[in-house]
Amino acid sequence: MKGMTIIVKTITKFLSPLIILFGVYIVLHGHLTPGGGFPGGVMIASCFILLTLAYGKEIAYKKLKRSTSSVIESLGVLIFLILALLGIFVGGYFFLNFLPLGHPLKIISAGIIPLCYIGVGLEVAGAIFAVFLALVLFKAGEEKEKPQ
Amino acid sequence: MLPLYLLLFLMILGSLVAVHTRTLLSAVISLSLVGLVLCVTFLYLQTPDIAITQIIVEIVALVILIRAVATGKEVSDIKGKKEVFSLVAVIAFIVIFGYFAYQALTFIEFPKFGYPLMRVSQFYVEEGLKKTGSANLITSVVLGFRAYDTLGEVTVLFAAVLGTLVILRGVGRKK
């Protein structure tokens, strides 16, 4: 798979930063506007899927390896769990919202909810892209990953 | 109500076309029509959160399905002697479904469409902004009142990806 035509490659070059920006916006504004961690994470993953389809799997594999996306996914779950566990140590409840709530409709408000959404977004983005890369790469049972 | 019925009719039409087309690729494309119209339906029912999630997940699923289906080979019809079995299954399904629908519609009083029971959700709507500080009420339910559900959802996704990677890898990793 050597990628698609030059039209697709050029449009992908211009569009992929915008798609990632929109995904990050959806994740970070999850407590203010419609959206949240899950759709934003899938948007970020779909940008990497677009890169993989347009440029071929070798170039996309240099940008973001499968092991890296697995690490990102596990990191997202860990952020979410640690934020939930911190509530026990601070106030005695699981999932306690221990940060100050702040003014509504500001970007820094609602306590731990934006941080939780960042964790969920990282988890979903890593998960979807890891599954896609697994479907693409593991076809012949070979994984071109250098030993570290 | 009329736009809702039109949207539902389009969805049924898309799935019927998906069943009756010859090639797998056109079946996948017409299934994506169902997802698109479902997204418009969610917008009509005023749930933009679900609409965003539906359209983006539908796109990713469509890409993966097209990647799996578009191999260039012609797929012939699947033939077999399963007509009798499918007829019996359809009749049994209709009888059981009709029985339960009759029981449910005659003996239980449902609230009217668009007027849900507001016992717990009334509390969420009134106290959501005050208790969690999040302006988006859906977020205040998802990560505030029902954060355990979200934790379970994230764990399920993590376990599913883990299982997929383990099964698809084939060759074990050497140290």
Boltz contact constraints between the chains, C-beta under 6 A:
constraints:
  - contact:
      token1: [A, 30]
      token2: [B, 139]
      max_distance: 6.0
  - contact:
      token1: [A, 31]
      token2: [B, 134]
      max_distance: 6.0
  - contact:
      token1: [A, 31]
      token2: [B, 136]
      max_distance: 6.0
  - contact:
      token1: [A, 31]
      token2: [B, 139]
      max_distance: 6.0
  - contact:
      token1: [A, 32]
      token2: [B, 135]
      max_distance: 6.0
  - contact:
      token1: [A, 32]
      token2: [B, 136]
      max_distance: 6.0
  - contact:
      token1: [A, 34]
      token2: [B, 48]
      max_distance: 6.0
  - contact:
      token1: [A, 34]
      token2: [B, 49]
      max_distance: 6.0
  - contact:
      token1: [A, 35]
      token2: [B, 52]
      max_distance: 6.0
  - contact:
      token1: [A, 38]
      token2: [B, 53]
      max_distance: 6.0
  - contact:
      token1: [A, 39]
      token2: [B, 52]
      max_distance: 6.0
  - contact:
      token1: [A, 39]
      token2: [B, 53]
      max_distance: 6.0
  - contact:
      token1: [A, 39]
      token2: [B, 56]
      max_distance: 6.0
  - contact:
      token1: [A, 42]
      token2: [B, 56]
      max_distance: 6.0
  - contact:
      token1: [A, 42]
      token2: [B, 57]
      max_distance: 6.0
  - contact:
      token1: [A, 42]
      token2: [B, 60]
      max_distance: 6.0
  - contact:
      token1: [A, 43]
      token2: [B, 56]
      max_distance: 6.0
  - contact:
      token1: [A, 46]
      token2: [B, 60]
      max_distance: 6.0
  - contact:
      token1: [A, 77]
      token2: [B, 154]
      max_distance: 6.0
  - contact:
      token1: [A, 77]
      token2: [B, 158]
      max_distance: 6.0
  - contact:
      token1: [A, 80]
      token2: [B, 154]
      max_distance: 6.0
  - contact:
      token1: [A, 95]
      token2: [B, 147]
      max_distance: 6.0
  - contact:
      token1: [A, 101]
      token2: [B, 133]
      max_distance: 6.0
  - contact:
      token1: [A, 104]
      token2: [B, 129]
      max_distance: 6.0
  - contact:
      token1: [A, 104]
      token2: [B, 135]
      max_distance: 6.0
  - contact:
      token1: [A, 105]
      token2: [B, 135]
      max_distance: 6.0
  - contact:
      token1: [A, 109]
      token2: [B, 133]
      max_distance: 6.0
  - contact:
      token1: [A, 110]
      token2: [B, 132]
      max_distance: 6.0
  - contact:
      token1: [A, 110]
      token2: [B, 133]
      max_distance: 6.0
  - contact:
      token1: [A, 110]
      token2: [B, 134]
      max_distance: 6.0
  - contact:
      token1: [A, 113]
      token2: [B, 134]
      max_distance: 6.0
  - contact:
      token1: [A, 113]
      token2: [B, 143]
      max_distance: 6.0
  - contact:
      token1: [A, 116]
      token2: [B, 143]
      max_distance: 6.0
  - contact:
      token1: [A, 123]
      token2: [B, 154]
      max_distance: 6.0
  - contact:
      token1: [A, 127]
      token2: [B, 157]
      max_distance: 6.0
  - contact:
      token1: [A, 127]
      token2: [B, 161]
      max_distance: 6.0
  - contact:
      token1: [A, 130]
      token2: [B, 161]
      max_distance: 6.0
  - contact:
      token1: [A, 131]
      token2: [B, 161]
      max_distance: 6.0
  - contact:
      token1: [A, 131]
      token2: [B, 164]
      max_distance: 6.0
  - contact:
      token1: [A, 134]
      token2: [B, 165]
      max_distance: 6.0
  - contact:
      token1: [A, 134]
      token2: [B, 168]
      max_distance: 6.0
  - contact:
      token1: [A, 138]
      token2: [B, 168]
      max_distance: 6.0
  - contact:
      token1: [A, 141]
      token2: [B, 170]
      max_distance: 6.0
  - contact:
      token1: [A, 141]
      token2: [B, 171]
      max_distance: 6.0
